[in-house]
Amino acid sequence: MSITMQNGPTQTASSLLARSFVLGYGLLAYLIFFGTFLYAVGFISRFIVPKTIDSGVAGSTAQALLIDLALMSLFAVQHSGMARQGFKKLFAAFASPALERSTYVLLASLSLILLFWQWRPITAVVWEIETPVAAYAAVAGSFAGWLIVLYSTFLISHFELFGLTQVVSHFAGRLAEPMKFRTPGLYRLIRHPIYLGFIIAFWSTPTMTLGHMLFAMVTTAYIFVGIWLEERDLITLFGDQYRHYREKVAMLLPGLF
Ligand SMILES: C[S@@+](CC[C@H](N)C(=O)[O-])C[C@H]1O[C@@H](n2cnc3c(N)ncnc32)[C@H](O)[C@@H]1O
């Protein structure tokens, strides 16, 4: 009885401290992610930020190609590796599962920050839209792409995707519910609106340089690999519910594929 009375408040205090740490970590990861997302808009759509996809130390084209491909590969390995169920189980063996999504989001953001920082431009122009109306339309297209990305994250649960729901539930002493399968709004038309938004944002530009095109080509190819991996996991998690959805709803373009 006396042991309980001595340990009770201490345990409660240390548990509160641990839960506050998890909450603080999740909040910090989210803020870093959101800042990185905003910077990504400026970096790729060449808007406001100091360093864009077409600025910085140029160097030789071969060197730029090697460095840029290495930066994109690092992001792809981190992003796809940590998204798999096997990695999630491994993570849970070492740390609180509440930290898993925030860690994923934090490391993805850090690898993107490294890419923005170290990206080497290749400024040869592939296309340049000279008609002002068409050029403005291309810029508007890219911003529409970014908005589709952000809007679609809210459709399937923005705060869960970026780890906040998990750390807040943990702080409140609740177990976060497993992610639910949802098909609201755009998800009734296509299965991957977030990825479609990225593709639009990456390709819709009035001036396409070789470096920007390299980025758009590699990320688009990576999105198709990502879809294949993601759908394999979604079938494992949701079985026939996802199989039926895949039969009825297009992947990226309604009526086409
Ligand atoms: C970056 S989001 C991309 C979602 C989707 N591929 C898209 O492009 O809109 C990846 C996460 O969303 C989850 N996800 C994909 N489709 C979903 C759906 N219809 N409902 C709930 N979660 C989904 C995946 O399991 C994965 O954790």
The ligand as an SDF file (V2000), in Angstrom:
LIG
                    3D

 27 29  0  0  0  0  0  0  0  0999 V2000
    0.2730   10.3590  -49.2540 C   0  0  0  0  0  0  0  0  0  0  0  0
   -1.2280    9.5460  -48.9760 S   0  0  0  0  0  0  0  0  0  0  0  0
   -1.7520    9.3080  -50.6500 C   0  0  0  0  0  0  0  0  0  0  0  0
   -3.1500    8.8300  -50.7250 C   0  0  0  0  0  0  0  0  0  0  0  0
   -3.6270    8.5040  -52.1470 C   0  0  0  0  0  0  0  0  0  0  0  0
   -2.7170    7.5980  -52.7850 N   0  0  0  0  0  0  0  0  0  0  0  0
   -3.7770    9.7580  -52.9670 C   0  0  0  0  0  0  0  0  0  0  0  0
   -2.9570    9.9790  -53.8750 O   0  0  0  0  0  0  0  0  0  0  0  0
   -4.7100   10.5290  -52.7200 O   0  0  0  0  0  0  0  0  0  0  0  0
   -0.7150    7.9230  -48.5440 C   0  0  0  0  0  0  0  0  0  0  0  0
   -1.5270    7.3190  -47.3880 C   0  0  0  0  0  0  0  0  0  0  0  0
   -2.9030    7.3700  -47.6840 O   0  0  0  0  0  0  0  0  0  0  0  0
   -3.5090    6.1250  -47.3560 C   0  0  0  0  0  0  0  0  0  0  0  0
   -4.6630    5.9810  -48.2350 N   0  0  0  0  0  0  0  0  0  0  0  0
   -4.6750    5.8700  -49.5710 C   0  0  0  0  0  0  0  0  0  0  0  0
   -5.9470    5.8330  -50.0490 N   0  0  0  0  0  0  0  0  0  0  0  0
   -6.7510    5.9170  -48.9610 C   0  0  0  0  0  0  0  0  0  0  0  0
   -8.1690    5.9370  -48.7730 C   0  0  0  0  0  0  0  0  0  0  0  0
   -9.0150    5.8550  -49.8110 N   0  0  0  0  0  0  0  0  0  0  0  0
   -8.6530    6.0470  -47.5160 N   0  0  0  0  0  0  0  0  0  0  0  0
   -7.8220    6.1360  -46.4680 C   0  0  0  0  0  0  0  0  0  0  0  0
   -6.4640    6.1130  -46.5750 N   0  0  0  0  0  0  0  0  0  0  0  0
   -5.9420    6.0130  -47.7980 C   0  0  0  0  0  0  0  0  0  0  0  0
   -2.4240    5.0940  -47.5950 C   0  0  0  0  0  0  0  0  0  0  0  0
   -2.6160    3.9400  -46.8410 O   0  0  0  0  0  0  0  0  0  0  0  0
   -1.1890    5.8560  -47.1340 C   0  0  0  0  0  0  0  0  0  0  0  0
   -0.9950    5.7080  -45.7550 O   0  0  0  0  0  0  0  0  0  0  0  0
  1  2  1  0
  2  3  1  0
  2 10  1  0
  3  4  1  0
  4  5  1  0
  5  6  1  0
  5  7  1  0
  7  8  2  0
  7  9  1  0
 10 11  1  0
 11 12  1  0
 11 26  1  0
 12 13  1  0
 13 14  1  0
 13 24  1  0
 14 15  1  0
 14 23  1  0
 15 16  2  0
 16 17  1  0
 17 18  1  0
 17 23  2  0
 18 19  1  0
 18 20  2  0
 20 21  1  0
 21 22  2  0
 22 23  1  0
 24 25  1  0
 24 26  1  0
 26 27  1  0
M  CHG  2   2   1   9  -1
M  END
$$$$
